[in-house]
Amino acid sequence: MKKVIIAVVTFCLALVSLSSCASEEKASNEIEVWLTPQWQGTYSADEKGADYDSFFKTAVKMYEKEHPGTKIDIQVIPGDERDSKLSVATQTNTLPDVFFESSFAMTNYAHQGLLEPFNSIIDKKNKADISEAIWDNVNINDKTYFYPFAQNPGMLVYNADMFKQAGLEKYIAGKDAIANWTMEDFKTVLTALKKNNDKVSPFGFYAKNNQGDTWNMMYLRMFGSSFYDESGQLNVNDKKGIAALDFIKELNTKGLIPSGAESLSSNDVNAMFQNQQVGISFANAVLYEGMLDNMKGGSLDKFDIRLANIPSMDGPQSFTYVLGSAVFNTNGEERMELAQDFVKFYSENQELVKASMNFLPVRESVIAEEADTLPLLPAYVNNDQYVINFSNNTPGYSEIRNALFPEIQATLTGEKSSKEALDSFVKSGNKAIDTGLRRSKALNDD
């Protein structure tokens, strides 16, 4: 019995010790930054020893020089482990101080009340340097939960060689421009591409899973559906949303999208476009530049690729993934303030913000300075007028994504009508939104 008591006391002392160590693991002058792999090198992947944490290592070196005694740890989290690691960290109260990621992927943490807004640290000068379209993507209830650093606009890419062969020159925009087609233009183009070469799928559509589903959500807006109503509820099962899904179903029937699109992933369709089996596909700025680089390097056969906005009855539409920083409020006031100050430092530093050229800058000052480096920059800037907030920063967005693609599959296979599929999607999606809206601290806390 004596040995048992000693063992229990020893175990309890060990637990106390571990608890103490855990609470003192980070001092008030130490913070931890997590990021998913974004780009290699500080400014370019050509740099010696370039890695995914290079930018932050450079930023830390510069910051610590100005703030002696500060310690900042950097950890790169694989993208497919992000959600599980954050879930565990939330449950064990071990969240990092900063997370650098696409804002839409982190929105739920704002709704959970775990993120600290940046309103008090962003001044008028820096706010004016970034367009309203970008700020709209990172605001919830007039609070800025992410400090934008770069963006990755989403649109369409098309094979201009195929257009020329089909006599569609009038629909081709300049190499440094983004084409704007009406819905009638789009229908004309798809029909002509198929007539010219029936071995090619004019439009690359897919619905295997939720990857690349942002484009599918945009396509459901093509006939004027707002997708969300003013209260934040899904309303894409209205007449306009049904007309859009009917249109996709018609394209499938006419062979204007790839056969078996319900079992194709976005990666499959991207490969088909690069192999010139698809005339029009999805793209973002990084993917587009990557294809051009691969053509220059010889790993991809050369052909004329150009960009277009997504057509709709309401005019051209685009969206953007905003890459930026979120600060968790779970590690005490002093660490939170240090974290926000570090984010402000690298998000505003005149030299460091040039690293946003690895994606696309959000700052007009960087765009003006680097316009000669990337001829398409002015076109991207002007295109901000067509950018919409695709996720509506809604709570429950991950559940919405998982509910959509099975309904599109059911429509393509004929198991459901467009109305039945969208009614089912809206019902399950709004259930997740309702729960999220009730629990959202970002929306309900003053």
Secondary structure, 3 states (H helix, E strand, C coil): CHHHHHHHHHHHHHHHHHHHHHHCCCCCCEEEEEECCCCCCCCCCCCCCCCCCHHHHHHHHHHHHHCCCCEEEEEECCHHHHHHHHHHHHHCCCCCCEEEEEHHHHHHHHHCCCECCCCCCCCHHHHHCECHHHHHHHEECCEECCEEEEEEEEEEEEEHHHHHHCCCHHHCCCCCCEECCCHHHHHHHHHHHHHHCCCCEEECCCCCCCCCHHHHHHHCCCCCCCCECCCCCECCCCHHHHHHHHHHHHHHHCCCCCCCHHHCCHHHHHHHHHCCCEEEEEEEHHHHHHHHHHHHHCCCCCCCEEEECECCCCCCEEEEEEEEEEEECCCCHHHHHHHHHHHHHHHHCCCHHHHHHHCEECEHHHHHHHCCCCCCHHHHHHHHHHEECCCCCCCCHHHHHHHHHHHHHHHHCCCCCHHHHHHHHHHHHHHHHHHHHHHCHHHHCC
